[in-house]
Amino acid sequence: MTRTPLRRTLDYLVLSVLAFIFVLPALYLFLGSFKPSDQVLSGLSGFLPTHLTLHNYRAVLAALDSDSTGYFWHFMGVSLLLAAVVVLGGLVVNSMAAYGLTRLRWRGSSALFALILLLMLVPFEAVAVPLFYLLNGARNTLAVQAVPFVANAFSIYQFATFFRALPVSIEEAARIDGAGPWRTFFAVVIPMSRPVFASVAILTFLTQWGSFLWPVLMVSDPSERPLPLELSVFQGQQPPDWGQILAFGVLLVLPVLIVFAFFQRWFVQGVAGSAVKG
């Protein structure tokens, strides 16, 4: 049924209010990062800063507190390196696993794929402690922060769903021309699968960038901390400098906003589960 102008106006009004409520914490984070520290906790009465300053950003970017053993750019580099390893490694491992499950028919493939789907229902918190004891000897390394998350059940599911929607006739034509499974995958399937590769890369980056629980368990060496863990340590220093903490938070989410701005379409497709469309 066609909505009346009054109904349309009410819908937009309600959606605008909800959008403002969800944006309010992020807006407070951004505005608070420009306030002097003694004005950050002034609440809604001092929501708009009366005196803008870049001191918080200069202090965070120049060096962290003297109690810390590193600089902001070092922790940024650690997080970027971890994200790159997990994203790039995940694209290779998960896409190949999904292709093997969907195109290479072998006994037990359906059962294995069903098991992978069941793994999607298991929260990471349920396996964090067993995984901690399993990898306890590799604590305080970059590898232990990245390698366990390269293979991902949800990414395999995304790739498998997309591959099943691709026309098999194209791959059969490649085999007739003499291409084996490896060449068919790299020369035919991957070029047709750019949407799902972009979607998986973005979702994996967002998940890895905000990882906190696993670094808390496995990292005690300050030089191996990623940004989310360092923010927690930075916040716990006494007395807390709330202006610098909020500036640190803005710098932490800035790469995510950049990725989202450039790849918004693929991100929405990945969340909505519609990346199966080629």
Secondary structure as the mmCIF struct_conf table of DSSP 4:
data_model
#
loop_
_struct_conf.conf_type_id
_struct_conf.id
_struct_conf.beg_label_comp_id
_struct_conf.beg_label_asym_id
_struct_conf.beg_label_seq_id
_struct_conf.end_label_comp_id
_struct_conf.end_label_asym_id
_struct_conf.end_label_seq_id
HELX_LH_PP_P HELX_LH_PP_P1 THR A 2 THR A 4
HELX_RH_AL_P HELX_RH_AL_P1 PRO A 5 GLY A 32
TURN_TY1_P TURN_TY1_P1 SER A 33 PHE A 34
BEND BEND1 LYS A 35 LYS A 35
HELX_RH_3T_P HELX_RH_3T_P1 SER A 37 GLY A 46
BEND BEND2 LEU A 48 LEU A 48
BEND BEND3 THR A 50 HIS A 51
HELX_RH_AL_P HELX_RH_AL_P2 HIS A 55 ALA A 62
TURN_TY1_P TURN_TY1_P2 SER A 66 ASP A 67
BEND BEND4 SER A 68 GLY A 70
HELX_RH_AL_P HELX_RH_AL_P3 PHE A 72 THR A 102
TURN_TY1_P TURN_TY1_P3 ARG A 103 ARG A 103
BEND BEND5 LEU A 104 LEU A 104
TURN_TY1_P TURN_TY1_P4 ARG A 107 GLY A 108
HELX_RH_AL_P HELX_RH_AL_P4 SER A 109 LEU A 119
TURN_TY1_P TURN_TY1_P5 MET A 120 LEU A 121
BEND BEND6 VAL A 122 VAL A 122
HELX_RH_AL_P HELX_RH_AL_P5 PHE A 124 LEU A 134
TURN_TY1_P TURN_TY1_P6 LEU A 135 LEU A 135
HELX_RH_3T_P HELX_RH_3T_P2 ASN A 136 ALA A 138
BEND BEND7 ASN A 140 ASN A 140
HELX_RH_AL_P HELX_RH_AL_P6 LEU A 142 ALA A 146
HELX_RH_3T_P HELX_RH_3T_P3 VAL A 147 PHE A 149
TURN_TY1_P TURN_TY1_P7 VAL A 150 VAL A 150
BEND BEND8 ALA A 151 ALA A 151
HELX_RH_AL_P HELX_RH_AL_P7 ALA A 153 ALA A 165
BEND BEND9 LEU A 166 LEU A 166
HELX_RH_AL_P HELX_RH_AL_P8 VAL A 168 ILE A 176
TURN_TY1_P TURN_TY1_P8 ASP A 177 GLY A 178
HELX_RH_AL_P HELX_RH_AL_P9 PRO A 181 THR A 184
HELX_RH_PI_P HELX_RH_PI_P1 PHE A 185 VAL A 189
HELX_RH_AL_P HELX_RH_AL_P10 ILE A 190 MET A 192
TURN_TY1_P TURN_TY1_P9 SER A 193 SER A 193
HELX_RH_AL_P HELX_RH_AL_P11 ARG A 194 TRP A 209
TURN_TY1_P TURN_TY1_P10 GLY A 210 GLY A 210
HELX_RH_AL_P HELX_RH_AL_P12 LEU A 213 MET A 218
HELX_RH_3T_P HELX_RH_3T_P4 PRO A 222 GLU A 224
HELX_RH_AL_P HELX_RH_AL_P13 LEU A 227 GLN A 235
TURN_TY1_P TURN_TY1_P11 GLY A 236 GLY A 236
BEND BEND10 GLN A 237 PRO A 239
HELX_RH_AL_P HELX_RH_AL_P14 TRP A 242 PHE A 262
BEND BEND11 PHE A 263 PHE A 263
HELX_RH_AL_P HELX_RH_AL_P15 GLN A 264 ALA A 272
TURN_TY1_P TURN_TY1_P12 GLY A 273 GLY A 273
TURN_TY1_P TURN_TY1_P13 ALA A 275 VAL A 276
#
